[in-house]
Amino acid sequence: MICNTCGKSIQNEEANFCEYCGASIRSRNDFGGSDYHTKPSPPPVTKEVIINQNDKPVSFFDWLGTYLILFIPLVGSIIFFVLLIVWSFSRNVSESRKNWARATLVYILIVFIILVFIISIFGSDQFLNLINEEINQYNNML
């Protein structure tokens, strides 16, 4: 028998469906139905997945190496910050690394704003005067 859909030869004479494409190879009359042939179903659609080099997940050791850059004396934090900026805006970087770099930059910005706020409060003349008054009161009690 030969499949009408894909044209391949089928060895099993009792088969109802093509073993290659899955199309029906019997007419309705063979099944006890009317005398017309059913329209064969098209072969299944398969998707070809092309994996881009930039879509591969970042490995554990890649992340570990990224954080180890911070331990380089004097220039490690500068290199780390430059890497974050490059990875955030480059087109040749994987999506996961780009998102991580952007999130880390936002985190650094938030921490910087909080530190500036805390330093401005603790460095103000009003706060220093308040601390000096408390110290003087404590010394007067002794």
OpenMM code with the backbone's topology and positions (N, CA, C; nanometers):
from openmm import Vec3, app, unit

residues = "MET ILE CYS ASN THR CYS GLY LYS SER ILE GLN ASN GLU GLU ALA ASN PHE CYS GLU TYR CYS GLY ALA SER ILE ARG SER ARG ASN ASP PHE GLY GLY SER ASP TYR HIS THR LYS PRO SER PRO PRO PRO VAL THR LYS GLU VAL ILE ILE ASN GLN ASN ASP LYS PRO VAL SER PHE PHE ASP TRP LEU GLY THR TYR LEU ILE LEU PHE ILE PRO LEU VAL GLY SER ILE ILE PHE PHE VAL LEU LEU ILE VAL TRP SER PHE SER ARG ASN VAL SER GLU SER ARG LYS ASN TRP ALA ARG ALA THR LEU VAL TYR ILE LEU ILE VAL PHE ILE ILE LEU VAL PHE ILE ILE SER ILE PHE GLY SER ASP GLN PHE LEU ASN LEU ILE ASN GLU GLU ILE ASN GLN TYR ASN ASN MET LEU".split()
positions = [
    Vec3(0.0848, -0.1186, 0.0000),
    Vec3(0.0000, 0.0000, 0.0000),
    Vec3(0.0883, 0.1236, 0.0000),
    Vec3(0.0363, 0.2293, -0.0640),
    Vec3(0.1085, 0.3559, -0.0718),
    Vec3(0.0169, 0.4648, -0.0161),
    Vec3(0.0709, 0.5486, 0.0680),
    Vec3(-0.0060, 0.6592, 0.1274),
    Vec3(-0.0342, 0.7638, 0.0205),
    Vec3(-0.1598, 0.8097, 0.0152),
    Vec3(-0.1991, 0.9120, -0.0819),
    Vec3(-0.1473, 1.0505, -0.0431),
    Vec3(-0.1128, 1.0698, 0.0829),
    Vec3(-0.0696, 1.2009, 0.1299),
    Vec3(0.0809, 1.2214, 0.1136),
    Vec3(0.1600, 1.1293, 0.1703),
    Vec3(0.3049, 1.1486, 0.1671),
    Vec3(0.3732, 1.0628, 0.0608),
    Vec3(0.3046, 0.9620, 0.0055),
    Vec3(0.3577, 0.8814, -0.1019),
    Vec3(0.4528, 0.7719, -0.0579),
    Vec3(0.4660, 0.7479, 0.0729),
    Vec3(0.5566, 0.6446, 0.1212),
    Vec3(0.4870, 0.5092, 0.1207),
    Vec3(0.5657, 0.4052, 0.1062),
    Vec3(0.5139, 0.2697, 0.1039),
    Vec3(0.4897, 0.2218, 0.2463),
    Vec3(0.3724, 0.1603, 0.2677),
    Vec3(0.3345, 0.1133, 0.4006),
    Vec3(0.3395, -0.0388, 0.3984),
    Vec3(0.4141, -0.0979, 0.4887),
    Vec3(0.4343, -0.2423, 0.4909),
    Vec3(0.3147, -0.3156, 0.5508),
    Vec3(0.2492, -0.2586, 0.6504),
    Vec3(0.1377, -0.3238, 0.7181),
    Vec3(0.0105, -0.3082, 0.6341),
    Vec3(-0.0381, -0.4169, 0.5777),
    Vec3(-0.1565, -0.4135, 0.4910),
    Vec3(-0.2849, -0.3865, 0.5683),
    Vec3(-0.2837, -0.4068, 0.7002),
    Vec3(-0.4038, -0.3868, 0.7807),
    Vec3(-0.4062, -0.2494, 0.8479),
    Vec3(-0.3090, -0.1660, 0.8197),
    Vec3(-0.3006, -0.0343, 0.8839),
    Vec3(-0.4128, 0.0562, 0.8340),
    Vec3(-0.4659, 0.1375, 0.9226),
    Vec3(-0.5689, 0.2349, 0.8883),
    Vec3(-0.5101, 0.3739, 0.8655),
    Vec3(-0.3936, 0.3969, 0.9220),
    Vec3(-0.3295, 0.5271, 0.9115),
    Vec3(-0.1844, 0.5091, 0.8692),
    Vec3(-0.1345, 0.6062, 0.7976),
    Vec3(0.0042, 0.6038, 0.7525),
    Vec3(0.0961, 0.6146, 0.8736),
    Vec3(0.1968, 0.5294, 0.8781),
    Vec3(0.2880, 0.5313, 0.9923),
    Vec3(0.3906, 0.6428, 0.9835),
    Vec3(0.3946, 0.7143, 0.8710),
    Vec3(0.4892, 0.8240, 0.8537),
    Vec3(0.4245, 0.9593, 0.8777),
    Vec3(0.3076, 0.9818, 0.8159),
    Vec3(0.2454, 1.1140, 0.8286),
    Vec3(0.1173, 1.1123, 0.9101),
    Vec3(0.0613, 0.9967, 0.9398),
    Vec3(-0.0579, 0.9873, 1.0226),
    Vec3(-0.1885, 1.0054, 0.9474),
    Vec3(-0.1848, 1.0181, 0.8156),
    Vec3(-0.3070, 1.0380, 0.7362),
    Vec3(-0.3814, 0.9060, 0.7228),
    Vec3(-0.5133, 0.9141, 0.7077),
    Vec3(-0.5959, 0.7958, 0.6878),
    Vec3(-0.5684, 0.7388, 0.5490),
    Vec3(-0.5511, 0.6064, 0.5420),
    Vec3(-0.5225, 0.5443, 0.4127),
    Vec3(-0.6381, 0.4567, 0.3657),
    Vec3(-0.7434, 0.4507, 0.4408),
    Vec3(-0.8610, 0.3716, 0.4036),
    Vec3(-0.9746, 0.4648, 0.3656),
    Vec3(-1.0607, 0.4175, 0.2755),
    Vec3(-1.1794, 0.4951, 0.2404),
    Vec3(-1.2883, 0.4664, 0.3419),
    Vec3(-1.3907, 0.5484, 0.3429),
    Vec3(-1.5014, 0.5276, 0.4367),
    Vec3(-1.5698, 0.3937, 0.4110),
    Vec3(-1.5683, 0.3499, 0.2866),
    Vec3(-1.6313, 0.2234, 0.2519),
    Vec3(-1.5604, 0.1080, 0.3223),
    Vec3(-1.4286, 0.1197, 0.3410),
    Vec3(-1.3533, 0.0158, 0.4098),
    Vec3(-1.3920, 0.0074, 0.5564),
    Vec3(-1.4430, 0.1161, 0.6113),
    Vec3(-1.4837, 0.1193, 0.7511),
    Vec3(-1.6325, 0.0943, 0.7667),
    Vec3(-1.7024, 0.0690, 0.6583),
    Vec3(-1.8462, 0.0457, 0.6658),
    Vec3(-1.9263, 0.1717, 0.6436),
    Vec3(-1.8675, 0.2756, 0.5877),
    Vec3(-1.9367, 0.4019, 0.5656),
    Vec3(-1.9740, 0.4176, 0.4200),
    Vec3(-1.9843, 0.5390, 0.3745),
    Vec3(-2.0205, 0.5651, 0.2353),
    Vec3(-1.9025, 0.5373, 0.1433),
    Vec3(-1.9249, 0.5547, 0.0122),
    Vec3(-1.8269, 0.5130, -0.0862),
    Vec3(-1.7237, 0.6205, -0.1203),
    Vec3(-1.7297, 0.7375, -0.0605),
    Vec3(-1.6333, 0.8421, -0.0960),
    Vec3(-1.5137, 0.8402, -0.0018),
    Vec3(-1.4041, 0.8893, -0.0520),
    Vec3(-1.2814, 0.8943, 0.0271),
    Vec3(-1.2816, 1.0198, 0.1141),
    Vec3(-1.2290, 1.0053, 0.2320),
    Vec3(-1.2148, 1.1217, 0.3177),
    Vec3(-1.0934, 1.2003, 0.2728),
    Vec3(-1.0983, 1.3280, 0.2955),
    Vec3(-0.9851, 1.4133, 0.2601),
    Vec3(-0.8710, 1.3818, 0.3565),
    Vec3(-0.7577, 1.3452, 0.3034),
    Vec3(-0.6479, 1.3097, 0.3939),
    Vec3(-0.6024, 1.4309, 0.4749),
    Vec3(-0.5683, 1.4046, 0.5979),
    Vec3(-0.5214, 1.5134, 0.6818),
    Vec3(-0.3781, 1.5473, 0.6427),
    Vec3(-0.3435, 1.6732, 0.6530),
    Vec3(-0.2070, 1.7125, 0.6167),
    Vec3(-0.1084, 1.6583, 0.7187),
    Vec3(0.0143, 1.6434, 0.6784),
    Vec3(0.1141, 1.5949, 0.7738),
    Vec3(0.1291, 1.6928, 0.8891),
    Vec3(0.1677, 1.6434, 1.0057),
    Vec3(0.1807, 1.7325, 1.1211),
    Vec3(0.2863, 1.8392, 1.0974),
    Vec3(0.2591, 1.9560, 1.1522),
    Vec3(0.3506, 2.0684, 1.1375),
    Vec3(0.4548, 2.0604, 1.2485),
    Vec3(0.5785, 2.0663, 1.2087),
    Vec3(0.6862, 2.0687, 1.3068),
    Vec3(0.7558, 2.2036, 1.2974),
    Vec3(0.7872, 2.2569, 1.4125),
    Vec3(0.8554, 2.3854, 1.4168),
    Vec3(1.0050, 2.3625, 1.4276),
    Vec3(1.0784, 2.4350, 1.3488),
    Vec3(1.2226, 2.4293, 1.3563),
    Vec3(1.2674, 2.5387, 1.4516),
    Vec3(1.3327, 2.4991, 1.5571),
    Vec3(1.3772, 2.5943, 1.6583),
    Vec3(1.5230, 2.6280, 1.6313),
    Vec3(1.5479, 2.7541, 1.6100),
    Vec3(1.6841, 2.8013, 1.5893),
    Vec3(1.7283, 2.8689, 1.7180),
    Vec3(1.8301, 2.8140, 1.7786),
    Vec3(1.8787, 2.8685, 1.9058),
    Vec3(1.9875, 2.9694, 1.8757),
    Vec3(1.9594, 3.0918, 1.9146),
    Vec3(2.0556, 3.1991, 1.8985),
    Vec3(2.1585, 3.1889, 2.0112),
    Vec3(2.2810, 3.2205, 1.9822),
    Vec3(2.3863, 3.2151, 2.0837),
    Vec3(2.3532, 3.3065, 2.2016),
    Vec3(2.2834, 3.4183, 2.1749),
    Vec3(2.2500, 3.5130, 2.2817),
    Vec3(2.1328, 3.4665, 2.3665),
    Vec3(2.0607, 3.3629, 2.3234),
    Vec3(1.9459, 3.3159, 2.3995),
    Vec3(1.9817, 3.2052, 2.4975),
    Vec3(2.1059, 3.1599, 2.4952),
    Vec3(2.1455, 3.0556, 2.5880),
    Vec3(2.1488, 3.1122, 2.7298),
    Vec3(2.1092, 3.0315, 2.8290),
    Vec3(2.1138, 3.0819, 2.9667),
    Vec3(2.2582, 3.1035, 3.0130),
    Vec3(2.2730, 3.1973, 3.1026),
    Vec3(2.4051, 3.2291, 3.1565),
    Vec3(2.4374, 3.1269, 3.2646),
    Vec3(2.5558, 3.0696, 3.2585),
    Vec3(2.5912, 2.9621, 3.3505),
    Vec3(2.6265, 3.0163, 3.4897),
    Vec3(2.6325, 2.9244, 3.5838),
    Vec3(2.6670, 2.9573, 3.7217),
    Vec3(2.8049, 3.0214, 3.7302),
    Vec3(2.9012, 2.9652, 3.6579),
    Vec3(3.0383, 3.0160, 3.6648),
    Vec3(3.0521, 3.1525, 3.5979),
    Vec3(2.9688, 3.1806, 3.4988),
    Vec3(2.9684, 3.3144, 3.4401),
    Vec3(2.9249, 3.4176, 3.5437),
    Vec3(2.8181, 3.3848, 3.6180),
    Vec3(2.7710, 3.4780, 3.7211),
    Vec3(2.8743, 3.4900, 3.8330),
    Vec3(2.9330, 3.3782, 3.8715),
    Vec3(3.0342, 3.3804, 3.9778),
    Vec3(3.1530, 3.4678, 3.9364),
    Vec3(3.1963, 3.4534, 3.8135),
    Vec3(3.3057, 3.5362, 3.7634),
    Vec3(3.2691, 3.6832, 3.7598),
    Vec3(3.1439, 3.7117, 3.7276),
    Vec3(3.0988, 3.8504, 3.7254),
    Vec3(3.1090, 3.9133, 3.8634),
    Vec3(3.0688, 3.8390, 3.9661),
    Vec3(3.0760, 3.8938, 4.1016),
    Vec3(3.2187, 3.8957, 4.1554),
    Vec3(3.3031, 3.8049, 4.1082),
    Vec3(3.4424, 3.8052, 4.1540),
    Vec3(3.5177, 3.9285, 4.1066),
    Vec3(3.4688, 3.9928, 4.0018),
    Vec3(3.5303, 4.1170, 3.9538),
    Vec3(3.5299, 4.2224, 4.0642),
    Vec3(3.4276, 4.2205, 4.1489),
    Vec3(3.4180, 4.3193, 4.2570),
    Vec3(3.5329, 4.3093, 4.3570),
    Vec3(3.6004, 4.1944, 4.3634),
    Vec3(3.7087, 4.1764, 4.4597),
    Vec3(3.8447, 4.2236, 4.4079),
    Vec3(3.8508, 4.2729, 4.2867),
    Vec3(3.9757, 4.3279, 4.2352),
    Vec3(4.0000, 4.4622, 4.3057),
    Vec3(4.1139, 4.4781, 4.3708),
    Vec3(4.1377, 4.6025, 4.4453),
    Vec3(4.1384, 4.7251, 4.3545),
    Vec3(4.0797, 4.8318, 4.4027),
    Vec3(4.0756, 4.9653, 4.3439),
    Vec3(3.9889, 4.9761, 4.2173),
    Vec3(4.0013, 4.8869, 4.1223),
    Vec3(3.9315, 4.9034, 3.9947),
    Vec3(3.8155, 4.8052, 3.9751),
    Vec3(3.7993, 4.7095, 4.0663),
    Vec3(3.6959, 4.6075, 4.0493),
    Vec3(3.5560, 4.6653, 4.0413),
    Vec3(3.5239, 4.7580, 4.1283),
    Vec3(3.3889, 4.8158, 4.1271),
    Vec3(3.3659, 4.9011, 4.0027),
    Vec3(3.4709, 4.9663, 3.9543),
    Vec3(3.4577, 5.0465, 3.8314),
    Vec3(3.4346, 4.9544, 3.7118),
    Vec3(3.5100, 4.8453, 3.7034),
    Vec3(3.4917, 4.7496, 3.5941),
    Vec3(3.3512, 4.6896, 3.5996),
    Vec3(3.3061, 4.6539, 3.7203),
    Vec3(3.1727, 4.5968, 3.7383),
    Vec3(3.0653, 4.6941, 3.6904),
    Vec3(3.0779, 4.8200, 3.7281),
    Vec3(2.9802, 4.9214, 3.6880),
    Vec3(2.9810, 4.9419, 3.5363),
    Vec3(3.0992, 4.9443, 3.4755),
    Vec3(3.1093, 4.9585, 3.3295),
    Vec3(3.0460, 4.8378, 3.2602),
    Vec3(3.0702, 4.7168, 3.3126),
    Vec3(3.0077, 4.5969, 3.2564),
    Vec3(2.8558, 4.6059, 3.2619),
    Vec3(2.8033, 4.6551, 3.3737),
    Vec3(2.6580, 4.6693, 3.3875),
    Vec3(2.6016, 4.7633, 3.2811),
    Vec3(2.6701, 4.8731, 3.2593),
    Vec3(2.6226, 4.9695, 3.1586),
    Vec3(2.6303, 4.9087, 3.0181),
    Vec3(2.7416, 4.8418, 2.9883),
    Vec3(2.7571, 4.7810, 2.8548),
    Vec3(2.6518, 4.6728, 2.8331),
    Vec3(2.6341, 4.5841, 2.9315),
    Vec3(2.5361, 4.4760, 2.9168),
    Vec3(2.3932, 4.5279, 2.9112),
    Vec3(2.3650, 4.6386, 2.9772),
    Vec3(2.2285, 4.6925, 2.9784),
    Vec3(2.1855, 4.7461, 2.8428),
    Vec3(2.2808, 4.7993, 2.7672),
    Vec3(2.2435, 4.8685, 2.6435),
    Vec3(2.2998, 4.8044, 2.5169),
    Vec3(2.3660, 4.6903, 2.5284),
    Vec3(2.4218, 4.6233, 2.4116),
    Vec3(2.3181, 4.5336, 2.3459),
    Vec3(2.3283, 4.5192, 2.2146),
    Vec3(2.2365, 4.4313, 2.1415),
    Vec3(2.2906, 4.2895, 2.1312),
    Vec3(2.4178, 4.2699, 2.1586),
    Vec3(2.4805, 4.1394, 2.1436),
    Vec3(2.4901, 4.0632, 2.2747),
    Vec3(2.4023, 4.0926, 2.3688),
    Vec3(2.4044, 4.0296, 2.5002),
    Vec3(2.2754, 3.9503, 2.5170),
    Vec3(2.2829, 3.8365, 2.5865),
    Vec3(2.1628, 3.7562, 2.6084),
    Vec3(2.0594, 3.8365, 2.6879),
    Vec3(1.9338, 3.8020, 2.6657),
    Vec3(1.8239, 3.8751, 2.7293),
    Vec3(1.8295, 3.8632, 2.8812),
    Vec3(1.8662, 3.7469, 2.9324),
    Vec3(1.8723, 3.7304, 3.0778),
    Vec3(1.9827, 3.8168, 3.1388),
    Vec3(2.0984, 3.8227, 3.0728),
    Vec3(2.2081, 3.9058, 3.1240),
    Vec3(2.1715, 4.0536, 3.1157),
    Vec3(2.1036, 4.0928, 3.0080),
    Vec3(2.0623, 4.2327, 2.9911),
    Vec3(1.9633, 4.2727, 3.1004),
    Vec3(1.8651, 4.1874, 3.1274),
    Vec3(1.7672, 4.2176, 3.2321),
    Vec3(1.8315, 4.2220, 3.3699),
    Vec3(1.9260, 4.1280, 3.3953),
    Vec3(1.9948, 4.1291, 3.5237),
    Vec3(2.0752, 4.2574, 3.5405),
    Vec3(2.1452, 4.3005, 3.4354),
    Vec3(2.2278, 4.4213, 3.4442),
    Vec3(2.1403, 4.5438, 3.4682),
    Vec3(2.0267, 4.5508, 3.4014),
    Vec3(1.9358, 4.6647, 3.4219),
    Vec3(1.8805, 4.6661, 3.5638),
    Vec3(1.8413, 4.5495, 3.6134),
    Vec3(1.7884, 4.5427, 3.7503),
    Vec3(1.8956, 4.5801, 3.8519),
    Vec3(2.0196, 4.5370, 3.8280),
    Vec3(2.1281, 4.5711, 3.9198),
    Vec3(2.1577, 4.7207, 3.9166),
    Vec3(2.1523, 4.7821, 3.7999),
    Vec3(2.1714, 4.9277, 3.7921),
    Vec3(2.0620, 5.0021, 3.8678),
    Vec3(1.9381, 4.9564, 3.8551),
    Vec3(1.8278, 5.0202, 3.9292),
    Vec3(1.8498, 5.0030, 4.0794),
    Vec3(1.8921, 4.8830, 4.1201),
    Vec3(1.9195, 4.8574, 4.2614),
    Vec3(2.0298, 4.9502, 4.3129),
    Vec3(2.1377, 4.9642, 4.2365),
    Vec3(2.2475, 5.0531, 4.2764),
    Vec3(2.1988, 5.1975, 4.2862),
    Vec3(2.1152, 5.2409, 4.1937),
    Vec3(2.0604, 5.3762, 4.1975),
    Vec3(1.9762, 5.3989, 4.3231),
    Vec3(1.8923, 5.3024, 4.3574),
    Vec3(1.8084, 5.3157, 4.4772),
    Vec3(1.8952, 5.3221, 4.6030),
    Vec3(1.9952, 5.2344, 4.6119),
    Vec3(2.0845, 5.2360, 4.7287),
    Vec3(2.1600, 5.3684, 4.7360),
    Vec3(2.2045, 5.4210, 4.6234),
    Vec3(2.2746, 5.5489, 4.6200),
    Vec3(2.1847, 5.6621, 4.6693),
    Vec3(2.0600, 5.6651, 4.6244),
    Vec3(1.9657, 5.7694, 4.6681),
    Vec3(1.9406, 5.7595, 4.8180),
    Vec3(1.9243, 5.6390, 4.8689),
    Vec3(1.9019, 5.6214, 5.0134),
    Vec3(2.0248, 5.6669, 5.0924),
    Vec3(2.1441, 5.6324, 5.0452),
    Vec3(2.2662, 5.6758, 5.1151),
    Vec3(2.2815, 5.8276, 5.1144),
    Vec3(2.2523, 5.8903, 5.0024),
    Vec3(2.2598, 6.0364, 4.9960),
    Vec3(2.1596, 6.0980, 5.0934),
    Vec3(2.0412, 6.0414, 5.1007),
    Vec3(1.9390, 6.0919, 5.1933),
    Vec3(1.9855, 6.0772, 5.3382),
    Vec3(2.0404, 5.9613, 5.3731),
    Vec3(2.0860, 5.9382, 5.5104),
    Vec3(2.2032, 6.0298, 5.5445),
    Vec3(2.2972, 6.0442, 5.4532),
    Vec3(2.4124, 6.1323, 5.4786),
    Vec3(2.3676, 6.2775, 5.4920),
    Vec3(2.2709, 6.3181, 5.4111),
    Vec3(2.2234, 6.4567, 5.4223),
    Vec3(2.1526, 6.4812, 5.5556),
    Vec3(2.0832, 6.3805, 5.6063),
    Vec3(2.0162, 6.3973, 5.7365),
    Vec3(2.1206, 6.4005, 5.8482),
    Vec3(2.2124, 6.3019, 5.8508),
    Vec3(2.3095, 6.2933, 5.9590),
    Vec3(2.4181, 6.3989, 5.9485),
    Vec3(2.4389, 6.4561, 5.8328),
    Vec3(2.5414, 6.5582, 5.8167),
    Vec3(2.4874, 6.6995, 5.8323),
    Vec3(2.3575, 6.7150, 5.8533),
    Vec3(2.3003, 6.8493, 5.8644),
    Vec3(2.3403, 6.9140, 5.9968),
    Vec3(2.3429, 7.0483, 5.9997),
    Vec3(2.3785, 7.1223, 6.1208),
    Vec3(2.2773, 7.0985, 6.2322),
    Vec3(2.1511, 7.0859, 6.1974),
    Vec3(2.0480, 7.0620, 6.2994),
    Vec3(2.0720, 6.9298, 6.3705),
    Vec3(2.1046, 6.8273, 6.2958),
    Vec3(2.1291, 6.6962, 6.3575),
    Vec3(2.2547, 6.7002, 6.4439),
    Vec3(2.3602, 6.7652, 6.3933),
    Vec3(2.4832, 6.7738, 6.4716),
    Vec3(2.4625, 6.8545, 6.5999),
    Vec3(2.3841, 6.9628, 6.5913),
    Vec3(2.3529, 7.0407, 6.7122),
    Vec3(2.2737, 6.9577, 6.8113),
    Vec3(2.1798, 6.8779, 6.7637),
    Vec3(2.0996, 6.7918, 6.8512),
    Vec3(2.1893, 6.6895, 6.9206),
    Vec3(2.2810, 6.6310, 6.8476),
    Vec3(2.3733, 6.5327, 6.9061),
    Vec3(2.4639, 6.6008, 7.0096),
    Vec3(2.5148, 6.7189, 6.9770),
    Vec3(2.6003, 6.7908, 7.0727),
    Vec3(2.5245, 6.8248, 7.1998),
    Vec3(2.3982, 6.8656, 7.1887),
    Vec3(2.3171, 6.8953, 7.3073),
    Vec3(2.2986, 6.7712, 7.3931),
    Vec3(2.2741, 6.6566, 7.3292),
    Vec3(2.2563, 6.5323, 7.4040),
    Vec3(2.3862, 6.4931, 7.4745),
    Vec3(2.4985, 6.5118, 7.4070),
    Vec3(2.6278, 6.4787, 7.4673),
    Vec3(2.6554, 6.5714, 7.5855),
    Vec3(2.6240, 6.7002, 7.5706),
    Vec3(2.6439, 6.7950, 7.6816),
    Vec3(2.5565, 6.7609, 7.8001),
    Vec3(2.4303, 6.7238, 7.7756),
    Vec3(2.3428, 6.6855, 7.8850),
    Vec3(2.3951, 6.5605, 7.9558),
    Vec3(2.4467, 6.4667, 7.8809),
    Vec3(2.5009, 6.3448, 7.9398),
    Vec3(2.6257, 6.3782, 8.0249),
    Vec3(2.7101, 6.4653, 7.9698),
    Vec3(2.8311, 6.5029, 8.0461),
    Vec3(2.7957, 6.5807, 8.1719),
    Vec3(2.6907, 6.6644, 8.1702),
    Vec3(2.6493, 6.7409, 8.2866),
    Vec3(2.5935, 6.6484, 8.3949),
    Vec3(2.5339, 6.5364, 8.3545),
    Vec3(2.4785, 6.4424, 8.4511),
    Vec3(2.5881, 6.3693, 8.5252),
    Vec3(2.7030, 6.3534, 8.4635),
    Vec3(2.8150, 6.2835, 8.5276),
    Vec3(2.8816, 6.3770, 8.6202),
] * unit.nanometer
topology = app.Topology()
chain = topology.addChain("A")
for resn in residues:
    res = topology.addResidue(resn, chain)
    for name in ("N", "CA", "C"):
        topology.addAtom(name, app.Element.getBySymbol(name[0]), res)
